Amino acid sequence: MRAVVIGSGIGGLLTASFLAKNGYEVTVLEKSPRIGGRFANLPYGGFGLSTGAFHMLPHGEDGPLAYLLKLLGAKVQIVNSNPKSMIFYEGKTFHYREGWKYLSITEKAKATKLLLDIKRGKLPVDDPEMSGREWIREKIGDNEFVDLFIKSFLGWADSVLDVPAGELAREIKAALKWGGPGLVKGGCKALTGELARIVRENGGKILTRKKAVEVDADSKKVITADGEEFPYDVLISNIGIKETVELIGREHFDRDYLKRVDSLKPSEGIKYNVALKGGPRIGNTVVFTLDTERINGYNEPSSLSSELAKEGYTLIMLHHALQSRNVKAEQKKGIEDIYRIFPNLDEEGKILLIQTYLDGNPVNRVASGQVVEGFPVEDVYVVGDAYKLPGGIEVEGIALGVMRTLEKLGLGSFSEWYL
């Protein structure tokens, strides 16, 4: 069986690894000169930045992505964060558990009951119009601290400031079930590089600078920009649902499906890479920033992998969800927030690089809370950040989507992982 995988992002490489290990003749086509997509390392001024992600997995060594890596026998070291998270609020940084003091006795009781209900699977009705933050206010009360925390969490985890109530409940359920985040030793490339090794070790090929420009679904072949043709029995697309539709041709899809695809919205954001003099500041954790105007959170990947920072420095990565299309104004507000968090930045370090993710290079091609099940072309499957199952944060959602795809191909059963 011949499998062609378009795109070497984490979804494409994960699927390709399982296919190769199960005897498929795998060819991965990657348009860029490097592999990994938005889960790769980016060398910059002696630092190991990332092309997209924060060198971090939302559920560390206990989530769905780590589980798939274990099934593959991937040699990747993931270290769970301790503490699971911290909070920056009113100019102070503290352990997330201390946040309970900002709730009244009644609000604490309501929050505790809500968490127990979610853990037991008592979730709100799926309604795309039902705001997650509004649902939390209805359940707990109009508490500013709680709303700011949810806003910060969503901005950091999903690069949006709100999601449907059903999605938020599942993301909370995932955190209760699988725990908090963890850093990847060596950064993103340690993970995608290991997946690439597994593909090649099992006879697969990864071809860079090979841009797919057309998919002939009738004769089952992918045509690249240089005119080369790659026949397939199974086609895996890691480049997005809309992009896959365009490769095949919109005339092959009915009006209702195209309407659903066209309605999908991406998530967009800005990432700031900051160098600070000295050793680790917060360690292996994530800080949710509540009373900032734009920044939603930050982490410190060099606290686990010192090679990601130049000697004598530590690397901080901050992120915020875009609130407008005025990128310059958004960046200005983000920088003001950085000085609010690190008031002595000019003496202690500097901003290395600002990365903006929008248009053709968003944070996610499809924002959390939107899922289009079942690609309507035979033997074609979409994976990646355009196919994240409910409750799956970032790469964990990608892993859940890969699980569903593997099930469709008869390569496993993963129902216990679905939220």
C-alpha positions, 0 to 999 in steps of 0.5 A: 500500500502506497501512502503519500503524506503532504506536509511534514508538520507534527500531524503528518509525521505522526501519521507517517510514522504509524503507516511506515511501521505498519508496512505502508510505502510512505512518501512525505512531501514537504514544500520547505527546505526543512521538516517540522512545520510549526513544531521545529527549532529556529536557531536565532542569535545563539538561541533555540527559538521555535517555528511555532509552538513553545517547546511544550506539550499541553499535557506533558508525558501523560497526554495523547501525544505522549501516548502515541510517541510511546506506541511508536517507541520514540526516543523523546524525553518529556518532563512534566511541569512543576508546578502545573502553572503559575499566575501573574496578577496584581503585579505578583507571580504565585502558585495557581492554587493560591488563586482560590483566595480570590473566590468567595466561599459560595464561589469556591463551592460552585467552582468545586461542584462544576469541576466534579461535574466536568470530571464525571462527564456532565458537560454542557450541550454542544452549541457553537453559539454558547460562550464558554466564558459566559457559561463559567459566569453562569455556573460560578458567578461574575468573578473578575479573577475567574474570568481573567484566568479563563481568558488568559488560559484560552489565549495561551492554549488556543490563541482565542479569547473565548470558545464554545462552552462544550469545548471549554468544558472538554479542555478543562476535563482534559486538564483534570484527566491528563494534568498540566503541561511539560517541556520537550527536552531539546525543544520541538525538533527533538520530537519531529526529528525523532518522528522523521527518523522512525519514518526513514528507519521503516523505509519511508521517504521524506522529500523536502522542497516538494510542493504539492500543487494538485491532487488528481483524486480520480487517478489517485496521484499527487502532482508537485510544482516540478511536475513529478507525480506520486501515486497513492492508495492512501493520501494524508494531508497535513496542510489544512482542510481548505488547502486540501479542497483547493488541491483537489478542486472545489468542483469535486465537493457539494455546496453544503460541505464547501459552506462548512469549510468556508465558515472555518476560522483560524486562530491567530496570535503573536509570540515574543522571544525574550532573553534574560541574563542569568539562570532560570526565572520560573522553571518548567511551568507556564505563567498565566498573565491575568492583568495584562492588556495583551500577553496571555502567558509565558514559559521558559523552555531553557529551564529544561534545555539549557542549549536553547539559550546562549550562555549566561541567559535564559529564554522566555517565550510569551504569547497573546491572541490577536484582538485586531488586525492592526499588527503594529498596535497589537505588538506595541501593547504586547511589548508594554505588557512585557515591561509590566512583567519584566520592568527591568528588561532593558538592564536584564536582557532584550526582546530577541524576535517577535513572530506573528501568526496570521493569514497563511501562517496562523497559530491554527488553521482551524480554531479550537471548537470547530471540527469538520468530521469526515473528508468526503473524498475516498482514501483522503484523510486530513490531519494536523491543526485543521483537524483537532478533536474536541477538548484537544489543546494544540498538539494534543488535539492534533494527536487526537485527530491522528488517533481517529484517522488511524482508527479509520485506517484500521491501525488501532483503537483509541476510544478511551482517549476521546473527550 
